Amino acid sequence: MNSQTYSSPASIKVAVVGYGGAFNMGRQHLNEMKAAGMTPLAVVELDPKRLEVARADFHGIETYATVDELLARSAVDLVTVITPHNTHAELGLKIVSAGRHVVMEKPMALTTAECDALIAAAGRSGVVVSTYHNRHWDGCILRASEIVRSGALGEIVRIDLRMGQHARPGDWWRSSRSISGGVLYDWGVHLLEYSLQLITAPITEVSGYAWNGYWAGQPGFPWAQDANEDEAQATVRFASGQRLNLTITHLDAAPEHGFMKIVGTRATHVIESNGAETCTPGANGAVTIERAPHPKSQGEKFYQNMVAHLTAGESLVITGEWARRPIHVLDLAARSALEGRALTAVYG
Ligand SMILES: NC(=O)c1ccc[n+]([C@@H]2O[C@H](COP(=O)([O-])OP(=O)(O)OC[C@H]3O[C@@H](n4cnc5c(N)ncnc54)[C@H](O)[C@@H]3O)[C@@H](O)[C@H]2O)c1
């Protein structure tokens, strides 16, 4: 994939685009990249106040107001994009077209076509395009994968993913349809990425459903003309006959427990925020429930793998093609909801 290899982790000079204050993700990325051995070089941010915070966090860091300035003036090798979702594709394309490796925060982009364009442009430049799926190594999914591999669940029949409750969406960009991509594009991407580790068969078809207008019609709601769906759902059909249901809601006053339920032929595994339970049927309808806390998450492996890839040619875990899969589901689901019919996947 990448034509250049680096003599040491420290020789990989890194930058972030976006140093926002909501979760201090810019700081988190630079600290993780540093911990993996790479050298923080620059921060790009539209907001001058956030650039001041970056300069206080990383003494001597170069700062830029635009990604164009960064690409023209700095010797950066790898750039991580940590901006609102609708800006990802354009920023990512500029970076790979300038011959620099790019890590996109999730979601990689909003549409399949944008992902394909990014992957193709990175290929032409001989650089890496990846997506920061740090949650690939979350304790809950590491444990679920281990249980699935052990055969304890039998064959996976269905995965149900759900988050949310009857609650007003926040007054931030994540509630804007045109900026966020829709209500499924935040946590939905993580949940799909978890699931696609467990169901590996090709995606054949996606049905999307959406309910709109309830929260947008409430007094004072800031995104009245451009609000996310109140609730959206994607149902994914796989070539294996398996299926997956993803629901993110701001309307459900009686949510089920657990955000991920893996239904197998022999047992069902339910993941909640603070632990998981494996429910195994026995004789006479009795069900044994085994509860366990989540093991420690290992999100630091994302940049460790990136470094091993760039310095020693280790296989990249989160490739552009891998990150495209959840986006293809979300893109099809959004269009399916509008058209009112299931849509066929394109090399899903
Ligand atoms: N992986 C995770 O667990 C995780 C957690 C939180 C956020 N995220 C992702 O990180 C991304 C950013 O979210 P956030 O919560 O940090 O948002 P935020 O609003 O706190 O920060 C975004 C920053 O980007 C800046 N910005 C916007 N356009 C820019 C541009 N063209 N050039 C430079 N700077 C620009 C804004 O000024 C803002 O400071 C999103 O993709 C989000 O989904 C991922």
The ligand as a Gaussian input file, in Angstrom:
#p B3LYP/6-31G(d) Opt

LIG

0 1
 N      -13.366000       7.614000      18.105000
 C      -14.040000       8.180000      19.094000
 O      -14.266000       7.550000      20.127000
 C      -14.530000       9.609000      18.944000
 C      -14.907000      10.360000      20.082000
 C      -15.323000      11.707000      19.895000
 C      -15.343000      12.256000      18.615000
 N      -14.982000      11.464000      17.544000
 C      -14.989000      12.012000      16.169000
 O      -14.063000      13.100000      16.095000
 C      -14.524000      14.038000      15.116000
 C      -14.608000      15.421000      15.751000
 O      -15.534000      15.398000      16.825000
 P      -15.338000      16.337000      18.119000
 O      -16.276000      15.847000      19.145000
 O      -13.872000      16.420000      18.449000
 O      -15.853000      17.735000      17.537000
 P      -15.532000      19.219000      18.046000
 O      -16.647000      20.060000      17.560000
 O      -15.173000      19.246000      19.487000
 O      -14.187000      19.589000      17.254000
 C      -14.113000      19.761000      15.879000
 C      -13.075000      20.855000      15.606000
 O      -12.802000      20.858000      14.202000
 C      -12.535000      22.208000      13.843000
 N      -12.672000      22.309000      12.398000
 C      -13.795000      22.195000      11.651000
 N      -13.505000      22.273000      10.336000
 C      -12.169000      22.416000      10.252000
 C      -11.277000      22.546000       9.153000
 N      -11.693000      22.543000       7.885000
 N       -9.942000      22.691000       9.419000
 C       -9.504000      22.705000      10.707000
 N      -10.313000      22.594000      11.783000
 C      -11.626000      22.438000      11.557000
 C      -13.558000      23.015000      14.629000
 O      -13.168000      24.369000      14.751000
 C      -13.576000      22.263000      15.961000
 O      -12.696000      22.838000      16.907000
 C      -15.850000      13.497000      14.582000
 O      -15.597000      12.753000      13.428000
 C      -16.320000      12.594000      15.723000
 O      -17.214000      11.577000      15.294000
 C      -14.582000      10.178000      17.708000

